[in-house]
Every structure is written in structure tokens, then in C-alpha cells.
Amino acid sequence: MEEQQPPRPAGPDDRPWAGHGPPLPPWARKWVLAQGGGVGPRGRSRLPWPSTLLLAVVVLGGSTVAARNQSGHASLDVFARLLLVATCAALLPRRRHPVAAVFGAAGGALLYLGAGYPYGPVFLAVAVGCFAAIVAGHRRAAWSAVALLWLGHVLVAHWLYRWLPPSGDRPAPWEQELAVAAWVLAVVAIAELTRVRREQWARAGAERAAADRRRADEERLRIARELHDVLAHSISVINVQAGVGLALLDSDPEQARTALTTIKSASKEALGEVRQVLDTLRAPGEAPRSPAPGLDRLPELVEQAAAAGLAVATATSGAPRTLPPGADLAAFRIVQEALTNVVRHSGSRTARVVLGYAPDVLELRVDDDGPAGSGDAGGSGNGLIGMRERAAALGGTIEAGPRPDGGFRVVARLPLTPTAPAPPTSPAAPRETP
């Protein structure tokens, strides 16, 4: 049993798009992580200090340059610089509290503009807060914050300017308000587009993860069917021969030796097939060392059933043909499991296998005359389930149940893709092989 590893702390790679399909572009991944938040080594959200510090430097430097090229505004004093720093600092909790961050940035920018300081990159802080809020899903809060900033700017620039610094200020032209409105709409539109793209990435990642889980489940069921069919048939033969050997060990040692030889042969074959399945698991993607069994090994099944005390007669109708690998393996396993069930659960010592070849379907019929055996046969109860799963995987059907005249019948119909027919080895009419 493998030792279970302790759960590792969540990290940026645990996001819905991580590990599924093509990775995000580097710029998109970095930006989404910066806006959506990261998780620290102990599962606690980190504050985005580096990006916020860089934004503060850009805002302070850009505002200093803008102040030199704008007249009619208050000079950029210590209070103005503190306002700019506070506006950028309001963005520090944007990962865990994006609503508070966007309103804090909008409020700081409104105070800065209301104090009469020159226009500049202070709007970048509002844009970053707006992006963080929208991407986090707080669209109404982001729209409200930028609307508050624009309405407050209109109020200051066209009414409250008489009582606010600098003295002698005049109302701002309406063209400037339209430019500010266009800037606000552009910021919100880009943020909405980013949110939609992020949701698409997350949804695509979740769909790919679900597809991966489905494929893993299907592969697990396929391996379970293979192991069940291999082990059930071989162990049934071994069980019968072990009983014969024990019963004849003293009275007929030569017959007991034959039973032990059969046990050795059946166990060796079972080990070989189990080893093939395990090799496939250990080296996925590599070709198996030996081909998968098919109906060409039907005579081996007949011999093994005979060793278990079951006489099997085979019949073929239609022209035998080369089967697709999947259908060939499924047909072999279905016949194998049906004969195993006869050995385990039926009191009959004879069975009939009929292979019916049609242009687009292969029909398998396995009959025994019964009656049902008594006592615990030691089965797992998954034989018929496995047969139905194999047939369903190919788009076929399985019918299994008692016959009206007694006994039991299994009928499988497997659709076939068009392939070149194999050279006929038997007449078209049904033939019986004792």
C-alpha cells in the first residue's frame, strides 16, 4: 500500500486553469494572479506589496511631472503627496477586500482633485482598484466607485470650485468632463472584458478537469474488467482441478497429477495476463509486450473449459472476418466470462458457443442446459456487469437470462466497422465442433 502524502498548501497552481490544457499567456497569468490574489505558504493571502509600491512610485513621479506642465492648480505639496500615497495604499487589501480597495482609491482620488491639485496618474490607482473589483465579481461596487468619482469631479469642477483651492479658479470645460467619462468607460469596459476572459479560462479548465476525471474512471473500470475476466476464468479452472486432485490424490495419483498439471498451466497463463495489465499501468503510452487476446484463442478457452470438466461445442455462421481489436478483445472476454459462469453456476457439463458474423454486427451466443448449481460458487457478482460494460463501450448489447426450456443463455451483439473479410476457414453453414 502506498503511503499517503500529506495535503500540500494551496498555491497559484491550484487555480481552476492550472494543469489543464495550454497555459495562460505569461502576461495574463501574472496579471490575473496579481489581481485575483495569491495564497501564501501557510494558506494566508499575501498583500501585493511589490505591485502597489511600484504603482505608488509611478503615481508620485507622474504627478510631479504633470504639476510642472499644468498651471492654475495648487502646487504639489506634502499633503498632496500623502494623499497620493494613501490612495495607492488603499489598494493593498484588494485581493481579500476589493470593494473597500476600489472605494478607498476612488475616495482618495476625489480628495486629491477636490483640493485643486493637478491632474495626473492618480487615476491609475482607481483603474487598478476597478479591475480588482470587477475581476473578483463585484461589478456593482466597481461601477458605483467610478461613478462616484466622476460625479464628484463634476460637482467640484462646476460648483464647489468657488469655495475650494486654488483661489480664483474657473469651472472646467465640459469637453474635459466628456474625456474623463470616456476614460472611465474604457477602464470599466477593459475590466469587464478581463473578467469574462478569466471566467472562460476557469470554465474551460474545469471542463478539462472533468474530462480527465471521466477518462481516469473509464480506464479504472477497463482495468477492473480485464483483471476480473482473467482471474475469474483461471481461478475457476484451478478451483475445479484442485477439487479433483484432492479427491483422487490417494485413489488415482496419476489423475491427480494431471489435475495439478492443469492447475500449473492455468495459473501460469493467468499470471502472464495479469503481468501484461500491470506492465501497461506502469508504462502508459508504450505498446503492450504481447497482443491482446481475441477470438483466435477460442480453442484455448475450449481446452481450459474441458480441463474444468465442461465440454464446449463451437459453431460459426456467416463468413469469418478480421475484427477490430476492441471488438475482438470484447468478444473473447465475453465468451470467457460466459463459460466461467457455466463452470461456476450451472450443473450442466456441456455448453455451446455460436459465433454469427454479419456485415455490420457480430452475434455471440453461449448456451448451457442447466440446471443452476447449488451452493456458493465463489463469484464476485461482477461478471454480467463487466460483459454489459464491454458491449456498451462498443455500442452493443448483452442479453442474459434463463431459457424457456431450462438452462441459461447469453447473447451479445457487437457492432463492427467495415473491414476486409478474412479468408474463410469454414463453410458458411453452421458447423458443430465437439
C-alpha positions as CSV (number, residue, x, y, z in Angstrom):
1,M,0.0,0.0,0.0
2,E,1.4,3.4,-1.0
3,E,2.0,5.8,1.8
4,Q,-0.4,8.7,1.5
5,Q,1.2,12.1,1.2
6,P,0.0,14.9,3.4
7,P,-2.0,17.6,1.6
8,R,0.2,20.4,0.4
9,P,-0.8,24.0,0.9
10,A,-2.8,25.6,-1.9
11,G,-0.9,27.8,-4.3
12,P,-1.3,29.7,-7.5
13,D,-1.1,26.5,-9.5
14,D,-4.3,25.2,-7.7
15,R,-6.4,27.7,-9.6
16,P,-9.1,26.2,-12.0
17,W,-7.0,26.7,-15.1
18,A,-3.8,25.3,-13.7
19,G,-2.6,22.0,-15.2
20,H,-5.4,21.7,-17.7
21,G,-4.8,22.3,-21.4
22,P,-2.5,25.1,-22.7
23,P,-1.3,27.5,-20.0
24,L,-2.3,31.1,-20.0
25,P,0.0,33.7,-21.7
26,P,2.6,34.9,-19.2
27,W,1.3,38.4,-19.1
28,A,-2.3,37.2,-18.4
29,R,-1.2,34.7,-15.7
30,K,0.8,37.3,-13.9
31,W,-1.9,39.9,-14.1
32,V,-4.7,37.6,-13.0
33,L,-2.6,36.4,-10.1
34,A,-1.8,39.9,-9.1
35,Q,-5.5,41.0,-9.2
36,G,-7.1,37.8,-8.0
37,G,-4.8,37.1,-5.2
38,G,-2.3,34.5,-4.2
39,V,-2.1,32.2,-1.3
40,G,1.0,32.2,0.9
41,P,2.9,29.2,2.2
42,R,0.6,28.8,5.1
43,G,-2.7,29.4,3.2
44,R,-2.9,33.1,4.1
45,S,-3.5,35.7,1.4
46,R,-0.4,37.8,0.8
47,L,-0.5,41.6,0.4
48,P,0.6,42.8,-3.1
49,W,3.4,45.0,-1.8
50,P,5.6,45.0,-4.8
51,S,3.0,46.0,-7.4
52,T,1.5,48.5,-5.0
53,L,4.9,50.1,-4.3
54,L,5.6,50.3,-8.0
55,L,2.2,51.9,-8.6
56,A,2.9,54.5,-5.9
57,V,6.3,55.4,-7.4
58,V,4.7,55.8,-10.9
59,V,1.9,57.9,-9.5
60,L,4.2,60.2,-7.5
61,G,6.7,60.6,-10.3
62,G,4.0,61.1,-12.9
63,S,2.1,63.7,-10.7
64,T,5.4,65.6,-10.2
65,V,5.9,65.8,-14.0
66,A,2.3,66.7,-14.6
67,A,2.5,69.5,-12.0
68,R,5.3,71.2,-13.9
69,N,3.2,71.3,-17.1
70,Q,-0.1,72.4,-15.6
71,S,-1.0,75.9,-14.5
72,G,-3.9,77.1,-12.4
73,H,-3.7,74.2,-9.9
74,A,-2.4,74.0,-6.4
75,S,1.2,73.2,-6.0
76,L,2.1,69.6,-5.2
77,D,2.9,69.9,-1.5
78,V,3.5,67.4,1.2
79,F,-0.3,66.9,1.8
80,A,-0.8,66.1,-1.9
81,R,1.9,63.5,-1.8
82,L,0.5,62.0,1.3
83,L,-2.9,61.8,-0.5
84,L,-1.3,60.1,-3.5
85,V,0.4,57.6,-1.2
86,A,-2.8,56.9,0.8
87,T,-4.7,56.4,-2.5
88,C,-2.2,53.8,-3.6
89,A,-2.0,52.2,-0.1
90,A,-5.8,51.7,-0.2
91,L,-5.2,49.1,-2.9
92,L,-3.1,46.8,-0.6
93,P,-6.2,44.8,0.6
94,R,-7.6,44.5,-3.0
95,R,-7.2,40.7,-3.0
96,R,-9.3,40.0,0.0
97,H,-11.4,43.2,0.2
98,P,-11.7,44.5,-3.4
99,V,-14.8,46.6,-2.6
100,A,-13.0,48.5,0.1
101,A,-10.0,48.9,-2.1
102,V,-11.8,50.4,-5.1
103,F,-13.9,52.8,-2.9
104,G,-10.7,53.8,-1.0
105,A,-8.9,54.6,-4.2
106,A,-11.8,56.5,-5.7
107,G,-12.2,58.5,-2.4
108,G,-8.5,59.3,-2.3
109,A,-8.5,60.5,-5.9
110,L,-11.6,62.6,-5.3
111,L,-10.0,64.3,-2.3
112,Y,-6.9,64.9,-4.4
113,L,-8.8,66.5,-7.2
114,G,-11.1,68.4,-4.8
115,A,-8.1,70.0,-3.2
116,G,-7.2,71.5,-6.6
117,Y,-4.0,69.6,-7.3
118,P,-3.0,68.9,-10.9
119,Y,-4.3,66.1,-12.9
120,G,-2.0,63.1,-13.3
121,P,-1.7,59.3,-13.0
122,V,-3.7,59.3,-9.8
123,F,-6.4,57.8,-12.0
124,L,-4.2,54.7,-12.4
125,A,-4.9,53.8,-8.8
126,V,-8.6,53.9,-9.5
127,A,-8.2,51.8,-12.6
128,V,-6.3,49.1,-10.7
129,G,-9.0,49.1,-7.9
130,C,-11.7,48.9,-10.5
131,F,-10.0,46.0,-12.3
132,A,-9.6,44.1,-9.0
133,A,-13.2,44.6,-8.0
134,I,-14.7,43.5,-11.4
135,V,-12.5,40.5,-11.8
136,A,-13.4,39.4,-8.3
137,G,-17.1,39.6,-9.2
138,H,-18.0,42.9,-7.5
139,R,-19.2,44.7,-10.7
140,R,-21.8,46.8,-9.0
141,A,-19.2,48.1,-6.5
142,A,-16.7,49.0,-9.2
143,W,-19.3,50.8,-11.3
144,S,-20.5,52.7,-8.2
145,A,-17.0,53.7,-7.3
146,V,-16.0,55.1,-10.7
147,A,-19.5,56.8,-11.0
148,L,-18.9,58.4,-7.6
149,L,-15.5,59.6,-8.7
150,W,-16.9,61.1,-11.9
151,L,-19.9,62.7,-10.3
152,G,-17.7,64.1,-7.5
153,H,-15.4,65.5,-10.1
154,V,-18.3,67.2,-12.0
155,L,-19.6,68.6,-8.7
156,V,-16.2,70.0,-7.7
157,A,-15.3,71.3,-11.2
158,H,-18.6,73.1,-11.9
159,W,-20.0,74.1,-8.5
160,L,-17.8,73.7,-5.4
161,Y,-14.7,75.2,-7.1
162,R,-15.7,78.6,-5.8
163,W,-15.0,77.5,-2.2
164,L,-12.1,75.2,-2.9
165,P,-8.5,75.9,-3.6
166,P,-6.8,77.4,-5.5
167,S,-8.4,80.8,-5.3
168,G,-9.7,82.4,-8.5
169,D,-10.3,79.0,-10.1
170,R,-12.7,78.7,-13.0
171,P,-15.1,75.9,-13.9
172,A,-13.6,73.2,-16.0
173,P,-14.7,72.9,-19.7
174,W,-17.3,70.3,-20.4
175,E,-15.1,68.7,-23.0
176,Q,-12.8,67.7,-20.1
177,E,-15.7,66.0,-18.4
178,L,-16.5,64.1,-21.5
179,A,-12.9,63.0,-21.7
180,V,-13.0,61.8,-18.1
181,A,-16.3,60.0,-18.8
182,A,-14.7,58.3,-21.8
183,W,-11.7,57.3,-19.7
184,V,-14.0,55.8,-17.0
185,L,-16.0,53.8,-19.6
186,A,-12.8,52.5,-21.2
187,V,-11.4,51.3,-17.8
188,V,-14.7,49.6,-16.9
189,A,-15.0,48.0,-20.4
190,I,-11.5,46.6,-20.3
191,A,-12.1,45.3,-16.7
192,E,-15.3,43.6,-17.8
193,L,-13.6,42.0,-20.8
194,T,-10.8,40.7,-18.5
195,R,-13.5,39.3,-16.1
196,V,-15.2,37.5,-19.0
197,R,-11.9,36.1,-20.3
198,R,-11.0,34.9,-16.8
199,E,-14.3,33.2,-16.3
200,Q,-13.8,31.5,-19.7
201,W,-10.4,30.2,-18.7
202,A,-11.7,28.9,-15.4
203,R,-14.7,27.2,-17.1
204,A,-12.5,25.7,-19.8
205,G,-10.1,24.4,-17.1
206,A,-13.0,22.9,-15.1
207,E,-14.3,21.2,-18.2
208,R,-10.9,19.7,-19.0
209,A,-10.5,18.6,-15.4
210,A,-13.9,16.8,-15.5
211,A,-12.9,15.2,-18.8
212,D,-9.7,14.0,-17.2
213,R,-11.6,12.5,-14.3
214,R,-14.0,10.8,-16.7
215,R,-11.1,9.3,-18.6
216,A,-9.5,8.1,-15.4
217,D,-12.7,6.5,-14.3
218,E,-13.2,4.8,-17.6
219,E,-9.6,3.5,-17.5
220,R,-10.0,2.2,-14.0
221,L,-13.2,0.3,-15.0
222,R,-11.4,-1.1,-18.0
223,I,-8.6,-2.4,-15.9
224,A,-11.0,-3.8,-13.4
225,R,-12.8,-5.7,-16.1
226,E,-9.6,-7.1,-17.5
227,L,-8.4,-8.3,-14.1
228,H,-11.8,-9.8,-13.3
229,D,-12.1,-11.7,-16.5
230,V,-8.6,-13.0,-16.4
231,L,-8.7,-14.1,-12.7
232,A,-12.3,-15.3,-12.7
233,H,-11.8,-17.8,-15.5
234,S,-8.4,-19.1,-14.5
235,I,-9.2,-19.4,-10.8
236,S,-12.4,-21.2,-11.7
237,V,-10.4,-23.8,-13.6
238,I,-7.9,-24.0,-10.7
239,N,-10.7,-24.5,-8.2
240,V,-12.3,-27.3,-10.1
241,Q,-8.9,-29.1,-10.7
242,A,-7.9,-28.6,-7.1
243,G,-11.0,-30.4,-6.0
244,V,-10.4,-33.2,-8.5
245,G,-6.8,-33.5,-7.3
246,L,-7.8,-33.7,-3.7
247,A,-10.4,-36.3,-4.3
248,L,-8.1,-38.5,-6.4
249,L,-4.8,-38.0,-4.6
250,D,-5.0,-41.4,-2.8
251,S,-7.1,-43.5,-5.2
252,D,-5.7,-42.3,-8.5
253,P,-2.4,-40.5,-8.2
254,E,-1.9,-40.3,-12.0
255,Q,-5.2,-38.4,-12.5
256,A,-4.3,-36.2,-9.5
257,R,-1.0,-35.4,-11.3
258,T,-3.0,-34.4,-14.4
259,A,-5.1,-32.1,-12.3
260,L,-2.1,-30.4,-10.8
261,T,-0.5,-30.0,-14.3
262,T,-3.7,-28.2,-15.4
263,I,-3.6,-26.0,-12.3
264,K,0.0,-25.1,-13.1
265,S,-0.8,-24.2,-16.7
266,A,-3.9,-22.2,-15.8
267,S,-2.0,-20.2,-13.1
268,K,0.9,-19.5,-15.4
269,E,-1.4,-18.1,-18.1
270,A,-3.3,-16.0,-15.5
271,L,0.0,-14.6,-14.2
272,G,1.1,-13.7,-17.7
273,E,-2.1,-11.8,-18.5
274,V,-2.0,-10.0,-15.1
275,R,1.6,-9.1,-15.7
276,Q,0.6,-7.6,-19.1
277,V,-2.1,-5.5,-17.5
278,L,0.4,-4.3,-14.8
279,D,3.1,-3.5,-17.3
280,T,0.6,-1.3,-19.2
281,L,-0.2,0.5,-15.9
282,R,3.5,1.1,-15.1
283,A,4.4,2.3,-18.6
284,P,1.4,4.1,-20.1
285,G,1.7,5.1,-23.7
286,E,4.0,2.1,-24.5
287,A,2.8,-0.8,-26.7
288,P,2.0,-4.0,-24.7
289,R,4.6,-6.7,-25.0
290,S,2.1,-9.2,-26.2
291,P,-1.1,-8.7,-28.3
292,A,-4.4,-8.6,-26.7
293,P,-6.4,-11.9,-26.8
294,G,-9.1,-12.4,-29.5
295,L,-11.4,-15.0,-30.9
296,D,-8.4,-16.7,-32.5
297,R,-7.7,-18.1,-29.0
298,L,-11.2,-19.6,-28.7
299,P,-9.7,-23.1,-28.9
300,E,-7.7,-22.4,-25.8
301,L,-10.9,-21.5,-24.0
302,V,-12.4,-24.7,-25.1
303,E,-9.4,-26.7,-23.8
304,Q,-9.4,-24.9,-20.5
305,A,-13.1,-25.5,-20.1
306,A,-12.6,-29.2,-20.8
307,A,-9.9,-29.3,-18.1
308,A,-12.5,-27.9,-15.7
309,G,-15.0,-30.7,-16.7
310,L,-17.0,-28.6,-19.2
311,A,-17.5,-29.9,-22.8
312,V,-17.9,-26.9,-25.2
313,A,-19.2,-27.2,-28.7
314,T,-18.5,-24.2,-31.1
315,A,-20.4,-23.2,-34.2
316,T,-19.8,-20.5,-36.7
317,S,-22.4,-18.9,-39.1
318,G,-21.5,-16.4,-41.7
319,A,-18.1,-15.7,-43.2
320,P,-15.4,-15.2,-40.5
321,R,-13.7,-11.8,-40.8
322,T,-11.0,-9.8,-39.3
323,L,-12.4,-8.0,-36.3
324,P,-11.4,-4.5,-35.0
325,P,-9.0,-5.0,-32.0
326,G,-11.5,-3.6,-29.5
327,A,-14.4,-5.8,-30.7
328,D,-12.1,-8.9,-30.9
329,L,-10.9,-8.5,-27.3
330,A,-14.5,-7.8,-26.1
331,A,-15.8,-10.9,-27.9
332,F,-13.1,-13.1,-26.4
333,R,-13.7,-11.8,-22.8
334,I,-17.5,-12.1,-23.1
335,V,-17.2,-15.8,-24.2
336,Q,-14.6,-16.4,-21.5
337,E,-16.8,-14.9,-18.8
338,A,-19.9,-16.8,-20.0
339,L,-18.1,-20.1,-19.9
340,T,-16.7,-19.2,-16.5
341,N,-20.2,-18.6,-15.3
342,V,-21.3,-22.0,-16.6
343,V,-18.5,-23.7,-14.7
344,R,-19.4,-21.9,-11.5
345,H,-23.1,-21.6,-11.5
346,S,-24.5,-24.4,-13.7
347,G,-25.0,-28.1,-13.1
348,S,-24.6,-28.8,-16.8
349,R,-21.3,-30.2,-18.1
350,T,-21.9,-29.1,-21.7
351,A,-22.1,-25.7,-23.3
352,R,-22.5,-24.3,-26.8
353,V,-20.8,-21.2,-28.3
354,V,-22.2,-19.8,-31.6
355,L,-20.4,-17.0,-33.5
356,G,-22.6,-15.3,-36.0
357,Y,-20.9,-13.0,-38.5
358,A,-23.0,-10.4,-40.3
359,P,-21.8,-7.4,-42.4
360,D,-22.1,-4.9,-39.6
361,V,-22.5,-7.0,-36.4
362,L,-21.1,-9.9,-34.6
363,E,-23.5,-12.0,-32.5
364,L,-22.2,-14.3,-29.8
365,R,-24.5,-16.9,-28.2
366,V,-23.4,-19.1,-25.3
367,D,-25.9,-21.7,-24.0
368,D,-26.0,-24.3,-21.3
369,D,-28.7,-26.8,-20.4
370,G,-28.7,-26.2,-16.7
371,P,-29.9,-26.7,-14.1
372,A,-28.5,-24.0,-11.9
373,G,-25.8,-25.2,-9.5
374,S,-26.3,-25.2,-5.8
375,G,-24.2,-23.6,-3.1
376,D,-21.8,-20.7,-3.2
377,A,-19.9,-20.6,-6.4
378,G,-17.4,-18.0,-5.1
379,G,-18.1,-15.4,-7.7
380,S,-17.9,-11.6,-7.2
381,G,-21.2,-10.9,-9.0
382,N,-19.4,-8.6,-11.5
383,G,-19.3,-10.9,-14.4
384,L,-22.5,-9.9,-16.2
385,I,-21.8,-6.2,-15.3
386,G,-18.4,-6.4,-16.9
387,M,-19.9,-8.1,-20.0
388,R,-22.5,-5.3,-20.4
389,E,-19.9,-2.6,-19.9
390,R,-17.7,-4.1,-22.6
391,A,-20.6,-4.4,-25.0
392,A,-21.9,-0.9,-24.2
393,A,-18.4,0.6,-24.8
394,L,-18.7,-0.6,-28.4
395,G,-22.3,0.4,-28.8
396,G,-23.5,-3.2,-28.5
397,T,-25.9,-5.0,-26.2
398,I,-26.0,-8.0,-23.9
399,E,-29.0,-10.2,-23.1
400,A,-28.6,-12.8,-20.4
401,G,-31.2,-14.9,-18.6
402,P,-32.8,-18.3,-18.3
403,R,-34.1,-20.1,-21.4
404,P,-37.8,-21.1,-21.6
405,D,-36.8,-24.8,-21.8
406,G,-34.3,-24.5,-18.9
407,G,-30.6,-23.7,-18.8
408,F,-29.1,-20.2,-19.3
409,R,-28.3,-18.1,-22.4
410,V,-26.0,-15.2,-23.0
411,V,-26.4,-13.3,-26.3
412,A,-24.0,-10.4,-27.2
413,R,-24.4,-8.2,-30.3
414,L,-21.3,-6.1,-31.1
415,P,-21.3,-3.6,-34.0
416,L,-18.4,-3.9,-36.4
417,T,-16.7,-1.3,-38.5
418,P,-16.2,-2.2,-42.2
419,T,-13.0,-4.2,-42.6
420,A,-11.7,-6.6,-45.2
421,P,-13.1,-10.1,-44.6
422,A,-10.6,-12.8,-43.6
423,P,-10.2,-15.9,-45.9
424,P,-13.0,-18.3,-45.0
425,T,-11.8,-21.2,-42.9
426,S,-15.1,-22.9,-42.6
427,P,-18.3,-23.3,-44.6
428,A,-21.0,-20.7,-44.3
429,A,-23.5,-23.0,-42.8
430,P,-23.4,-23.6,-39.0
431,R,-21.0,-26.3,-38.0
432,E,-20.6,-28.1,-34.8
433,T,-17.2,-29.0,-33.2
434,P,-17.5,-31.4,-30.3
